[in-house]
Amino acid sequence: MTSHFNLSSLFEKYLRHKNVDPLLKRFSKTGTISLSGLNESAFSFFLFALFKKSKSDIFVVANDREEAAYLHNEAQSVLGDENCCLLVSDFKRAAIYGQHDPESALIRGESIRIIVDTKREPLFIVTYPESLIETSVSRDDIVSNTISLHKGENLSPDFLTDLLLTYNFTYVDFVYEPGQFAVRGGIVDIFSFSNISPYRIDFMGDTVDSIRVFDIETQTSEYQTDSMSIIPNLGINKNEGNRVPISHILRENTVIVYDDYRFTESKLKFLWETSIEKENELEIDIKNIVTNADELLKNLEHFPIIHNIRNIDSDTPFTFQVEPQPNFSKNFELLQQTITEYNKLNYEVLIVSEQQKQIDRINAILNQIDNTLSFHTTLGTVHKGFIDHDLKICVFTDHQIFDRYHKYRVKLGFTRKDALTLDDITSLHPGDYVVHIDHGVGYFGGLEKIEVNGKIQEVIKLVYRDNDTLYVNIHALHKISKYKGKDAIPPKIHKLGSALWQNTKSNAKSKIKDIARELISLYAERLQQPGYSFSADSYLNQQLEASFIYEDTPDQELATKAVKADMESSSPMDRLVCGDVGFGKTEVAIRAAFKAACDNKQTAVLVPTTILAFQHMKTFTERLKDFPVRIEYVSRMRSTKEVKAVLHDLKNGLVDIIIGTHRLVSNDVQFKDLGLLIIDEEQKFGVKTKEKLRAMKVNVDTLTLTATPIPRTLQFSLMGARDLSIIKTPPPNRLPITTEVHTFDTNIIMEAIDYEINRGGQVFFVHNRIQNIVEIERIVKEICPKARVVHAHGQMEGRQLEKIMLEFIDEKYDVLIATTIIESGLDIPNANTMIINDAHNFGLSDLHQLRGRVGRSNRKAFCYLLTPPLQLLPAESRRRLQAIESFSELGSGLNIALQDLDIRGAGNLLGGEQSGFISQLGYETYQTVLQEAVLELKEQEFKNLLGNRPNNEQVSTIETTKDCQIDTDLEVLFPDSYISNIAERIKLYKQLDNITTDEELQQFSTMLIDRFGKIPKETEELINVVKLRRKAVTLGFEKIVIKQQKMICYFISDQESDFFDSKIFQNMLLVLQREPNLARLQEHGGKLRLVVEKIKSVSAANKLLEMFLIN
């Protein structure tokens, strides 16, 4: 049930707690106060009550960054964001490891600015040892270097820019990191060191008209504010200024709270001693950055101190009766019994979740079990549930009930610009290889201005072989793309006017057509074949789905429904389920196999490796253990006798699900009644296996799983040739994997392994050189003597490899040192730390897939990439490592970083020789050609087959033109005075050229005003060109020329086109009959054109074409 009892009510109870007022009286003097028995999040709520009543700053030292983040999130939920502050370290981990992190430094800078503000309200501050030990700029230095700006204030923009230069801010075209500023007309962008977002100041003359916070990725404003502060760089990299311990910047009435004093003390001493030892190897002045631990602890003794002792100690003056939330482990009967028990004792029971969906789910489950229960549910953040016997309250958290990881939120600073972004991949710079769809591969020569009939125009310069130059209209930018081939091999530059390019394109198109034709023919053949129609779901299927520990993601739900619908239809299924590693493809397969078993049909699951066969065996068996289904597997790891017995039972129908490698397609494998074939990562099988599969697939339902992403254009163009389900949403509460790049350091390895083992987990250590894998094993055993370490690689004898893997899965080893044999499909939820040695030698897709082996349960996962010093690596390797480090969110890498996977995906789906065409044409042109090829097939050869398919995009029967070329002598451009940066102009021309809807066009105009100010007339006309081109395509014009105040519109050149019988063309004729002075039709050289006089602007041309459109 739900009611008014919520986190505010809980907070009110703690404000009235018997220990609050007596404790407040002790705050007036320094000294240490001990609390005992205050466990879990009851500790947080008690501190919030002290904070609210004391009107003092509360400064809490948690044990680590994670615990600090959880406490900070709880404080935000109860006290409000404006009253809380998280003080983080300037470094990725700690000063002793180097690796200064600009994003964390910015968050720390903002926190310190808030702490030293003398006019602020009291603050609830949370930190941890690695942050506490770092020094800060003194209060006086911060105050004397801060400039405040307010809306409506009189200030000259010139004075402001001079001031920023004296503060060592850098002048740039566009601001994207702290310490930069940009000026565009009356707009000044500033990224101060005291805020995590940059500001945009809009001046009206010498008055500050508005102050806006903007996003560095999109460069567009997010919201307005009335004031801002500018602080120069006073961070750890600057030795100017007086650096002091954190204790020196705290207010006098601050109360220090240690979550675990002994732990904090030993950690601070370890950090100080290690930093002294490492002083010479770290390239920073460590004593200027880190405080002496003893001095720091002594300084903090000048404030009142609270020590929290978790166990109840009757000798402490303040004792609490709090115990942790019971371990329910998804057992709702146990939860119901616990609630009933506490209802009898008159305890209030509150269940807290951050998601309404989960609250609804808990209410439904508990009310179904026992609708007389008395409990409350509320939205909010509580990290660890508890039972407080003093207050007679039970607070249970949904993530602990469901045994899920609880995700914490840390405010993000600016996005790393040195990591790979989509803009980086597609942006054009002079000298880049580019592809023009009509002329082939050349060099990009930049933007140039030319004069046409006395008017200035901007054009794109392309340089081809023998320095031939081609000028391309900015309205044809969609025909140009940056060349992206395979493996960074430089392309062949074409000769302008030669037939080579057109031949390459038509050759590729005909080859694609052959492959696509085969795919579509196979599909057609399957449609003709009578397949088995499976029964609708029974209660058994529902029972299986209800026992899944995760909620289905929307994509997973759609994929499951699609598979079931395919299985229930009379045609054989051929569905490809594609999703990132760990996104739940196996669960879809298990449900399909179980559905087949319910109809007494057998399922064959084909996997590429023996280890994966065993893994699937374990997963399928675990999921189906409560159901009458027999599951077996065959691979080289089993004895001949065992395999023979399994095959005998398979033939006689005693085995429901058989899992195996290519051994399953051998001639001696016979089924009694095969109903479903599941293929995992089909592209990893050899040609012979694929041919045998093709023969098997014709009348058997087939489900193929792949983690290799299928490019979007391929998804669309193959609709109708292959049924696709894409799972792109990660499971809820699946955490981003904390990914860090380090040089090979035994301290890092030791810390990572010790941390994982201490929390009962296991570690993967990837070392891809068999020659010295034993040496690495020796090093790990030396630095972690308690760890049980084993190594494995693909050259081992099958049974030995299986034994090691089995023992690792059964937790007989803590650390598995292995080659990349663990890359595909290995699922060990207890292994949540991955260390990859020589990570610079791996491709992005390999790193992504390896990392996907961890973080598959409800625990936080870590991935450490060990490399030589970054400065010694080639730029390409550095970018790759930065990309994988930045894209730690699951599924985040697919669109941007994993373009090599896209290329691989195209090759896998359409055959290996396609890789050759990708190299010749470039990736984007290849996709365009591919779309054209499949569309032509659908429109011509397979029109009848595909026209009636449900969910298939309908092919238009009227052929209008696909594009319209616009040529004009009017001034349509971004003037230099409006956008001075050439790269930005190109980017915006390209963006504008690819806009397809009115809504996008409106957003584009709003963005221009926000970033550059009022839109000039020439740019208004440029935007109108996009509108004109869209109208022209609808009206069947291939080309429009507007010159010397005359507009000529050229119709489709094919006189036999269906277009001339269409309603659109007939309507144009009617309009011309009604208004003969509007325009005239002319036939010129066998082609029809429309001629209009007195067209002085693009907007006038737009108005005229509007009259011909059917409303």
N, C-alpha and C positions, 0 to 999 in steps of 0.2 A: 504494500500500500504506500501511497505518498501522503505527506501532510506538511504542515507549516514548520515542523522541526527540521532545521538545516544547519549549515556550518555556522551561520550567525548565532543560532540558538546555542550551539556547542561552545562557541567563543564566549557567549554571555555566561555560561556555566563556569568557565575557567576564570572569568573576571571576578566571580564570587567565590573562587576556591579558597579554602581555609588558610592556605600557605602564602597567598599573594600579599596581603597587607603586612603581616609580620616580616616578610622578606624585604618589602619596600623600605621599611624603617631602618634596615641595615645598610641601605645604599648610601646614606649620608657620610659614612666613613669608609676608608680603604680597608682592605683585608679580604680574606677568602671565605666564602660561604659555600658549604657543600650540600648538594641535594642527592638523595638516593631513591632508587626504585622508579625513577621517572623514565619510562621506556617508550620506544617507537615515536609516533607522531604526537603523543600526549606531551612530550618534551617541547615540541614546536608550539602547541597551543598554550602551554603554560608560559612560555617566553613571550608570545604575542600579548597575553594578558598583562604581564609585567611591563611590556613596552607601552601599552595603551594607558596604563595607570601611572607609570613613573614619569612620563614626559621627558625621559632621558634617551640618549642614543643607546641602543643595545648592539654590541659588536660580538657576533658569534663566530668562533673558530671551529669549523667542522673538520672532519678527518681528511677529506679529499675533495676534489673539484665536483665530483658527482654528488656526494652527500650535500655539499654546499648548494648545488643547483636545485636539488629536491627541496631543501629547506626554503630557499629563495622563492621557488614556485608556490609553496604552501603559503608563504608570507604574502605574495602577490594576491593570492586567492582570498585571503582573510583581511589583510590590512590595506590592500590597494597598491597598485604599482608605484604611485608617487611617494609612498612612505618606505619603500624598500630599495636596497642597493646590493648588488653582487660585485665583490672586489676580486677580480681574477688576476692570474699571473700574466706578465708581459710575454711569456714564452709558451711554446706549445705544450711542454710538460713541466719543466722547471729550468731555472737559470743554469744549473750544473750541466745540462745537456746542450746548451746553446739553443739554436733554432728559435730566434726571436719571431713572434707571430704578430704581424701588423694588425690583424683583426682583433686579437685579444688585447693588444696594447691600446687600441682605440676604446674598447669597452672599459678598460682599467682607467684610461685618461678621463672618460666621462664620469666614472664613479668618484675619482679623486676630486674632480671639479665640484661635484655635488657635496662631497664630504666637507670640503674647506669653505663652502658658501656660508657666510656668517648669518645671513638673513633667513636661512631655511628652517623648516619645521624639524622635529626630532626624526631620526632615521633608524630603521632596522637594517643593520649591515651584516652581510654574511661573507666569510672568507675561509681560507684553508691554508695549511703551512707553507706550501710552495709560493703562494701569493703574499702571505703575511711577512715572509723573510725579505721580500724585495723592498728596496727603498722607494721614496716618492720625492717629487720636487717639493720644496718647502711651501708653506701656506703663503708667505710674503711674496715669493717668486710668482706664484700663480696669480695672486690678486693684482700685483703690479703689471703683469703682462696680459691682462684680460681686457678686451674691448667689448662693450655692449652696444648693440644697434636696436632701434625700436621703429616700428611702423609710424610714419608721419614725421619722423625726425628729419631735420635739415642737414644734409651731408653731401659734399661734392663727390661724385664717382671717381674723379681724378685723385682727390685726396685719399680716398679709400684704397685705390690701387697703389699709390705711393707708399702708404702705410703697410700694406701687405708685402710689398717688396722689401721694406726695411725689416719686416718680421721673417725674412727668408722664405716666404711663400713662393712657389714657382708658377710663372705664367704659362698656361697651356691653352690649347684650343678647346678641350673638353675636360672637365674635372672628373676624375675617377678614383683618386686616393687622397688621404689627408695631406695638407700642406700645399695644395694646388688651388689656383683661382683662374677664372676665364672671364673675358669681357666681350660681349656681343651687343653693340649699340648701347641701349640703356639698361641692359641686363648684366649683372655681375654674379657669377657662381663662385662660391667659396666652400672649401672643405676644411673646417677647423679641426684641431686636434682634441676638441672637447666634446664632440658630438659624433654619434655613429652614422649620421647621414649628412650630406652636404646641403647648403642653403642656396637659394636663388633669390637675389635682391633685385626688384624691378624699380628702377628710378623714374620719376616723372620730373625731369629737370634735375634740380638738386634736392629733391624730396624723396624719401624712401616710401614708394607707393605701396609695395607689398613685399612680404618675406615668405618664401615657400620652401618647404623641404622637398627635395627631389630624389629620384631613384637613379643610381649611377648606371645601371644596366640599360634602362630605357631612356635615361636622361630626361624623363618627364616628371612634372610636379605631382606630389602625392597629397599634400595638405598645406594650409596657410598657418602662420604663427605670427604673434605680435612682436616678438623680440628674439634675439639670438646673441650668443657670445662667441667671440673669436679668440682662440688661444694658440700661440705658436707651438712648435714642437719642443716640449720639455721632457720628452721620453728618455728611455735608458740609453739610446744611442747618442744623446747629446750630453757632453760632460759639463756644459755651462750650467750655471745655476747651482743652488745649494741643495744637495740631496740628503734627505733625512729618513730615519726609520718611520714606519707607518704610525707608531705610537705618538710621534710628534705632531701629526695633523689631526688627531682625534680631539673632540671637545672635552673639556674638563669633567663634565658630568657623565661621561660615557661609562657603561657597565660592560666589562669583558666576560664572555661566557665561553668556557671550554667544554666541548662535547666530550672530549676524553683528554684531560690535561697530560697524562703520562705519554700518550701516543704523540701528541703535538710536540711536547718537549723533546722526545727522542728523534722525531722527524726533523725538527728545526736544527738540532745539533748535527744530524747526519748531513743535511743540506749545507750547513756552514763548513763542516770539516771537508766534505767532498769538493766544495767550491774552492777552498784553499789549495787542495791537492791538484785540482785541474786548472788552476789559474793560468799557467803557461800555455796550455793547449787551447783554451777558449780565447777567441779573438775579441774579448771585451774586458773592460776594467771591472773585474768581479767585485772588488771591495767597494766600488762606487754603486754597485747594483744590489748587493746582498748585505744584510745587517748581521753583525755578530749575534749568534743565537742567545748566548748568556745575557748580553747587554739588552737585547730586545725583550726577553722575558722579565728582566729586572725593571725596564722602563714601564712595562705593562702592569707591574705591581703597584704603580701610583694610582691605579683606578680600582674601584670595587670589583672583585672577581667572583664568578660563580663556577664551581666545579660540578659537573654532573657525574654521579656514580650510578651506573646502570643497575647493579644489584642492590637489594635492600640492605641498608646498613643502619642498625638501630642507634649507632653512635652519632650519626649525622643529625644536625638540628632540624632538618626538613626531610621528612620521609613521605613517600607516595606508594600507593598500592596499585601499580599498573602492570598488566601482563600483555604480551604480544597477542595479536589475532591468531586464533587456532589455525592449523594448516588444513584447510578444507579440501584442497586438490580436486576441485570440480565435483566434489561429492555433495550434492544438494540435500540428500537425506541427513547427512551430518550437520549441514548448515541449519536445516529445519529443526533438528533436535536441539542444537545449541541455542537458537532463538527461543524455542519453547522453554528451555531450561531457564534462560535469563528473564523471559516474560514472567515466570512464576516468582522470580526474586525481585520483580518490579524494576528491572533495569530498562532504560531506553535503548533501543537498537537502531543504529543509523548505518545505512549502506551508501557509500559514496562512490561516484563514478564521474569521469570527465565527459562521458558521452550519453546522451539521452537514449540512444538505441540500446545501450547496455542496461540502463535502468529499466527500460520497458521489458527487456529480456528476463532480468532477474525477477521483476514483479510477476511476469507471466509464469515462470517456472515455480516460484514459491507459492503463488496462489493456487496453482494446479495441485501441488503436493498437499498443502494445508491452508485453506482460506481463512482460518481463524487466527493465523499468526499476527502479532503486533510488531511492526517494524516501519521505519521511515526510509525513504530514499531521497538523495539530493545530488545535484550537480556540484562539482567542486574538486579541489585537489587535496588529497591526503596521500602521503607516500606509504606509510606503514600503519595498518590497522592496529587497534589496541582495545583492551577492556580496562576501564578505570573504576576500581572498586570503591574509591572514595566518593566519586560523583555518580556511581551506579549508571555508567554509560558503556555501551559496546559500540565501537566505530569500526566497521568492516569495509575494506576496499575491494572493488570488483576485480582489479588486476590480481590481487592475492587469491580471491575466490576461484578465479578462472586459471590461476597459475600462469599469468602472463607477465611479460616485462613491462614495467611502468616507465613511460617515456618522459624524460624531463626536457624542459625548454630553456635554452640560453639565448639571450638576445644576440642576433648576429650583427657583426660589423659589416664593413663594405665587402663586396664580393671580390675574390682574387682575380685581378685582371691578367695575371701572367698564365692562368690556366686556359685551356682550349675552350673557345666558345664558338657557337654556330657562326657568329659574325666573322670571327677570325678565319674560319674555314672558307666562307664564301666571299669575303671582302676582296676587292681588287686593288692591287698596287702596281705602279709602273714596273714592267719587267716580268710580271706574272704571265704564265701560260694561260691563254683563254681559248674558248671554243665558240665560234660563231656557227649557229646551226646551218647556215647556207654556205659558209666559206671555209670552215675547218679550223685547224689549230694555228694560232699565231701568238704574238706577244701583245700584252696590254701596254699601250703607249701613253695613257693618261687622258685628261680632258683638254680640248683645245677650243679656242674661240675662232669662229669664222664669220665673215660678213655675207649676208644674203639679201640682195636688193636694199642695201643700206641699213639693214637691221642686224644686230649682233645675235649670233646663235652659238650654242655650246654643243660640241660633238665629241664622240669617243674615237680616239685614234687607235687602230689596230695595225700591227706591223707583221707582214708575212715574209716568206722566203725571198731572198734577193732584195730585201728592204722595200718590198711593195707595200704601199700604205692604203688602208681602207678607213674612210671616215664613216662612222655609224651614228645615225640620228639617236638622240637621247630617248626618243619614244620607241626605239626598237631594242632597248636594253634587255628586254626579256629574251631576246635571241642570243644574248651573250652569257656565258657562264664561265666561272673559273675552272680550269682543267683539274680534274681529280682522277688519277689513275690508280693502278695498283703499285704498292711498294715504292712509291716516290721515284719511279723511273721516268726520266724526262721524255716527253713525247716527240714525235716527228713533226716539224713545222711544215705546213702546206704551202703550195705555190698558188697564188690567186689565179682563178680562171682555169686551173687544171681540173681534169675529170676525176682525179684520184679520190677526193673527198666524197663526191657524190657516189662513186663506186663503192667506197668503204661503207657508206651509210646503207646503200641498197643491199650490199652483201650481208651486212649485219641484220638488216630487216628481214631478208629472205630466210636467213638461218634461224632467227627468232621465230619467224612464222612456222618453220618446219617443226621446231620444238613445241611451240604453242599448239600447232595443229595436232601434234601427236597427243599432247595433254588433253585437248578438247575432244579428240576422237576417242581416246580412252574413256573419257567422261561419258561421251555419247554411247559407247559400247556398254558401259556399266548401266546407263539408263535403260537400255534395251534388255539387259540381263534380269531375270527374275531373282530377287534377293529374298532372304528370310525376313519376315516382318515380326520383330520381337513384341512381346506383350507389353501392355502399359505397366507402369510401376505398381508394385504391391506394397503391403505394409513393411515387408523386409527391406525394400530399398529405402523407404523413409527412415527406418530404424538405423540403417547404416549411415545415412547422411546426418542424422541427429547426433550420432556418436563422434562426429568430427570435432576435434578440440578447438579449431579456429572457426570464426565466422567466415562464410564464403564471401569472397570479394565480388562486386557486381560482375566483373569479367568472368570469374570462375563460374558464377551462377549461369551466365549466358552460355558459356562453353558447355557446361553440363547439360543444359536444356537442349542445345543444338545437337549434341551427341545422341541424346535419348531420342529426339525427334527423328534423326537420321536412322537410328537403329529400328525404330518402330515403323518407318516407311518401307514400301515394298522394293525400292531400289537399293542396291548395295551402297553402304556408306564409304566415302573417301574424304575424311576430314583431317586437316592439319591444325594441330593446336600448338600455337607458338607463344612462348612466354619466357621472361628472364629467369635466371637460376633462382630456385627457391620460391617461385610464385604459385605453386600448387597444381602443376600439370599432372603429376603422378596421382593426385586424388581424383582428378577427372577420369584417368585411366582405370583406377580401382573401381570406381562406380560403374563404368561401362562393362568391365570384366564381370562384376557381380550381377549386373543386369542379364548378361549372357548366361551365367551359371543358373540364374533363376528359371531360365527356359531350357535347362539341360543342354546348353550348347557349350562347346569348349572354347577357351581363349588361349592364343599363343602370344607371348610378350617377347619381342626380339630386341636385344640390346647389344651395343657394340663391344663391351668388355666383360670379362669374367667377373671382375669385382662388382661391376654394376648389376650383373645378373644376381649375384648373391645379395646385394643391397636391396634390389627390388623384391627379392624373395622375402627378405626380412620385413620390409615395409608392407607388402601385400598380406603376409601372414599375420602381422601385428594388427592391421586394420580389420581383417576378416576372421579374427580368432573366435568371435562369438557366433559365427555362422557355419552351417554344414557345407564347407567348400574345401576341396583338397587342392593344395598348391604344391608344385614341384619345380625343380630347376635342373637344367643340364648344362654342363660346361666342362672344360678340361680339368677343372679342379675336383671333379667327382670320378670315382673309379669306374672302369668299364662295366663291372658287374652292377653297380648302382644305376648307371645310365640305362643299361639293358632292362632292368626291372621297371624303371620309370616309363620307358618307351612301350613296354608290354602293357602296362596299366593304361597308358595314354590311348593305345590302339583299342583297348576294350572299354573305353569310356569311364575309367575309374579316376582319372585325373581331370579336374575342371579347368585349372589354369596352369599352363606350363611356361616357365620363364627360361630363356637361354640366349646364347650368342648365335652366330651364323650356323652353329651345329643344328639348329632347329629346321633349317631348310635342306638338310641332308636327305637322301632318298629313303633311308631306313626309318625316318620319322613319319609315322602315320597316325592320323586322328580318326576317332570314331565319328565325330560330328563337329567340325570346326566352324564356329559361328562368328568369331571376332579375332582380328589380327591387330596387335598394338605394336607399332615400330617406334623405338626411341632413337632419335638422331640418325635418321635414314642416310644422311649424306656421309656418315662415317663408315658405311659398308662398302665393300668392293663391288665391281661391275657385275661379277657372276651372281653374287648374292642378290643384287638389285633385280637382275633379270628373272631369277627364280621367284622373287617377291611379286614382280609384275604379273607373272602367270597365276600366282596364288590369289592376287587381289581382285581379279575380275568379278568373281561372284561372292566374295567374302567381305563382310563389313570391315573396313580398315580405318584405324585411328593412328595418325602419325604425330609424334611429339618432337618438338625441337626448341632449343634455347637460343639458336641463331636467329636474330631478328630478320623478318622478311621486310624489305624496303616497302614504304607505303605505296609507291607507284605500282609496285608489283602486286601488292594486296588488291588494289583497285582493278588493275588490268587483268588479273587472273580470276576475278569474280566470274563465276560461270564455268571456269575450267577446273577449279579446285575449291572446295569449301574450306574457308579459313576461320579459325577462332583465335583472336589475339588476347592474351591475358597480360595486361600491362599495369594493373594496379597491385602494389605489394600488399601482403596480408596485413590486417590492422595490428598495430603495436609491434610490427616487425621493425627493428631498429636500424638506422643507418649504421654502417660498420665503421668504427673509428679507425681511420687509415692514416698512418704516419710514415714519412720517408726519413730514414736515418742511415748514417754510415755504419759499417759493421762494428758494433760496440758490444763487448761481452756483458757490460752492465745493463744495457737495454734488454739483451736476450735473457739475462738472468732475472731481471725485474718482471718481464713479460711472462716467462714460464712460471716463476714463483707465484705471481698474482693468480694465474689461471689454476694452478694446482691447489693453491690455498682455498679457492672457492669450489673445489671439487670437479674442476673441468679438465679438458685435454687440449693438447697443442699440436697443430700441423707445422712442420718445419720443411719448407720446400727447398731442396737443393738439387739442381737439375744436372749435376755431373756425377755419374756413377763412379768415375775414377777415384774421387776423394770423398765419397759420401761417408765412409767409415771414419775418416779424420774429423769430419764435422760432428759425428756421433760422439767421438772421444771428447771434443771441446765442450759439447753440451753436458756430458756426464761430469766433466771436471767442474764446470761452473754451477751446476745444479745436481749435487751428489745425491739428493733425496729422490730425484725424478727417475722414473722407470722409462728408459729410452730404448727405441728400436728403430732400425732403418729398413726400407723396402724400395724395390725398383722393378721395372718391367722385365729385366733379364733374369729374374729369379725363376726357379722352377715353380710351376703352377701351384702345387700343393703347399709349398713353403710360403708363397706369397699369400695364399688364402688363409693359412694358419695365422700369419702375422696380422692380417687385416681383421680376422675374426677376433683375435685376442685384443686388438686395439678397440674394436667395437664393444667388446665385453669389458672394457676398462681395465685390462690387465697391464696396459702401458699408459704412461702419461703423455709422452712425446713421440710422435711418429715423424721420423726424418725420411722424406720420400722425394722421388722425382715427380714429374707432372702426371704420373698415373692417377693421382687423386683428382685431376681436373674435372673429369666428366662424371657427373651424377652421384658422387659419393655423398651419402647423407648421414652424418654423425652429429645429432643435436648436442651431444655433450662436448664436442670440440668447438671452442669459441675463440681461440686465438690462432692466428695464422702468421707465420714468419716466412717471408720469401727472400731467400738469399740471391744476390746478383739480379735484383728485380729489373735493372736497366736492360737486361738481355731478353725480356719478354715483351710481346706485343700487347697493345691495349686490351684486345679481346681476351687474350690468355690471362692477363692479370685480373680482369673483370670476372672471368669464369672461376679462377682459383679462389678469389676472394669470396665468391658465392658459396664456397664450401663451409664457411662459418656464418654465425648469425642466423642459424636455422631453428632456434628455439626461443624461449622467452628470456634469454640472457643477453646482456650487452656483449658485442663481439669486437675484437681488435684485429687489425691487419698491419703488420710492420714490414715495410719494404726496405730491405738493406741494400745499399749501393756504395760504390766508391764515392769520394767527395763530389758533390754535384757540379762544382766548377770544372771538374776534369771530364765530365760527360758531354757528348755532342748535344746541341740545342734540341734536336728531335727527341732524344731520350729524356731530357729534362722536362719538355712539354708533356710527354707521355705520362711521366711520373706525377707531374703536377695535376694533370687531368684526372688521373685515377684517385689522387688524394682529395681533390675538390669534389668529385662526384661520388660522395660516400652514400648518398640516398639511394635506396634500391630502385632500379629501373631508371634512375636519372641519367645514366650514361648512354642509354640506347640512342637517343636522338642526336647527340652531339659527339661524344668521344668515340663511339663505336662505329664510325663510318666504314672502317675496314671490315667490320662484321656485315654491314649492309652489302658491301661489295662481295664479300664471301657468300652472303645469303643469296644474292642474285645468281652467282655461279653455281651454288648447290642446287637451287631450284630448277635452273634451266640448263645445267650441264656445264662441265669444266671449260669447254672452248669459249664460253661467253666471256671468260676473264680476258681473253685476247681482244675481244671487241671493246671491252671496258677500257683497256689500255689505249686502243686506237682512237676511240671517240671521246673519252673522258666520261666520268660517271653520270653527270647530269644529262648530257646529250644522249648517252646510251639509254637512260630512262625514258627520254622523250621518244626516241626511235621505238623502244619497246612498246610504249603505250600506243603509238600510231599503228604498229604491226598488229597488235592484238585487236585493236578497234576495227581495223580493216577486215581482219578475219571474221570478226563477229558480224560486221555489216554485210560482208559479201558471202563467205562460204558457209557460215553457221547461223545465218539470220533466223531460220525457222527453228533450229534447235534451241537457241538461247532466248529467243523473243518471248517465249511463254514462261520462262523460269521465274518462280517467286524470288523476291529479294534481289533480283538482278537489275542492274541499272538499265533503263529502257534506252535502246539506241534510237536516236531521232531519225525519223524517216525522211525529213526534209533536210537537205544538206545546205546549211548556210556556210559562210566563210569561217575559217577557224581563227583568222587574225586579220587585222586591217592596218596597212602601213600609212602613217600620216606624215605629210611633207608640207612645211609651211615657211613663209619668210617673215612671219610675225615673231616678235620677241617673246619667247616662251622658255624661261630658264630660272635658276636660282641666281640672282645677281651676286657678284663677289662681295658687295657691301653688306649683303644679307647673310650669306654663309661663306666665310672666307676659306675654310678648310676644304681642300680638294677631295680628300678621301671621304669626308662626310657628305659632300655634294654627290659623289658617285653613289654612295650608299643610299642616300635619299632618292636619287633618280631611280635607282634599281627598285627600291621599296615602292615608290609611287607607280612604277611601270608594272608591278605585279599585283596591284590592287584590283579586286574584282567586284566589290560591293559598294553601295552608297555609304553604308555605315563605316566601312574601313576608310573611305575617302574623308568622311567627316572627322574621324579620329585623327587622321593624318594632318588635317588642317589645324585641329586643336593643338596637336603636338608641336607644329611649327610655331604657332603663336606663343605657346608656353616657353619654348626653348630659344626662339630667335626674335620674338616681338611681332609687330603687325606685318601681315603678309603683303609684299609689294605687288603691283599690278602684273608684272611679268610672271610672277609665281602663281597668281590667281589664274592666269591664262594657261599656265603649265598644268595646273590641276584640272582645268576645263578640258584639256586634250584627252585626259583619261576617260572623262565622261563621254567625249565625242567618239573615242575609239570603241567604247562599249555599245553605243547606239549604232555605230557604223556596222559592227559585226552582226547585230540583230537585223539590220536592214539589208544585209547581203553585199556590203561594199568591201572590196579587197584592198582598195587604196583611196585615200583622199588627199588632194593637193589644194592648199589654200595659199595662193600667191597673187600679189598685185590686186588685192581685193576681189578675187574671183575664186570660187570653190568648184572643183571638179571631183565628182565621186564616181569611181569605177566599179561597176557591178562584177559579180562572179564571171570569170572569163569563159567558163564552160556553158555554151549556149543551150546544151541539152539538160542542164541541171533542173532538178525538181523544184528548185527555188522559184523559177519563173512561173510555176503554177500555184505557188503558195498564197495563202491569205495575205501575208505581209506585202508581197509584190503587188497583188491585186488592189490592196488598200492604197498603196502609193499612187497607182494609176488613177484611182478615184479622186484622191486629193488633188492631183495635177489637173484633172478634168475640171474640178470645182474651181481651182485657183490657177489658171494657166500662166499668170505673171509671176508665180512663186519661183519656178525653175523650169528648165526644159530638158527633155530626154534627147540624147544624140547617139547615133551609131557611128563609131570611128574605128576603122580597121577591123570590122567584124565584131567589135565589142561595144556593149551598151554602157553609156555613162550619163550622169546627171550633172547639169551645169547650172550654177547659181551665181548671179552677179551681186556686187556690192556687199561682200562679206568682209567687214573690217576687223572682226575679232573672232576668237574661238568661241566665246560665249554666244555671239550672233549665229555661228554655225550650229551650235548646240540647239538653240531655239528653233531653227529651221528644221533640223532632223527630227525634233520632238513632234512636229506636226504630222510626220509620216508614220509614227509609231501607233499601233493599235492599242487603245486604252483598255 
